[in-house]
Amino acid sequence: MTIAESLPLVESHVNPEIIFPQGQFWSDEPPLESNLHLQQIILLIQCLEWWWREREDYFAAGNLTIYYSPNQKKSEFFRGPDFFVVLGTNPNPNRRSWVIWREEGKYPNLIVEILSDSTAKVDREEKKQIYQDIFRTPDYFWFDPESLEFQGFTLISGQYQPIAPNPQGWLWSQQLGLYLGLSANQLRYFTPEGELVPTPAEAAQQAENRVLEAENQVEQEKQKAAKLAAKLRELGIDTEENL
């Protein structure tokens, strides 16, 4: 018996009085544990969207239900990763859920679970098993925003193997081509060269700083030129006549 066959059916907790539009599958996720969890998910989404701002071949989402019933039923076999990325698809932001049988059978290439007291055991055991054996998701990470526990796994010959950290303690994601690691007690992306992938706000601030630095450099050069011209005039050299 496969894991999928042995899993119990899970009833949807969506209000039965809600009438769903024909063909739509709405996310069925519970509220997030805390604002820390929400901010971490937003951070992962925003930074990746900025880094891949010219790409149109992926979908990234947070706290969105994935329906994977082999019987194509919404009422059975669904899971809601805190953050996931699917490659080789379109970035349609209007998806209300990720329905495997309507997405060419594509499962996430990367999943990140944000641990909490109520979900940690499931994330470390049951979900890890499902992501390994059914989703076949190549990269799986979990992070606890309170204890800062951080671990990652990559799928090798059908089994999750721990990802060895680099000297900075970051873990490489082959799927993203980026490191994941901690910065200011938050889970962030780092480039292969070790640069922090910024948020859009951070990137805008960096651009503004570069403009200010360039303006300051120009002003400093003007001041140097003015001082030099004044010194030459003291020596009786008319700089304007020599132009």
Secondary structure, 3 states (H helix, E strand, C coil): CCHHHHCCCCCCCCCCCCCCCCCCCCCCCCCCCCHHHHHHHHHHHHHHHHHCCCCCCEEEEECCCEECCCCCCCCCCEECCCEEEEECCCCCCCCCCEEHHHCCCCCCCEEEEECCCCCHHHHHCHHHHHHHHHHCCCEEEEECCCCCCEEEEEEECCEEEECCCCCCCCEEECCCCEEEEEECCEEEEECCCCCECCCHHHHHHHHHHHHHHHHHHHHHHHHHHHHHHHHHHHCCCCCCCCC
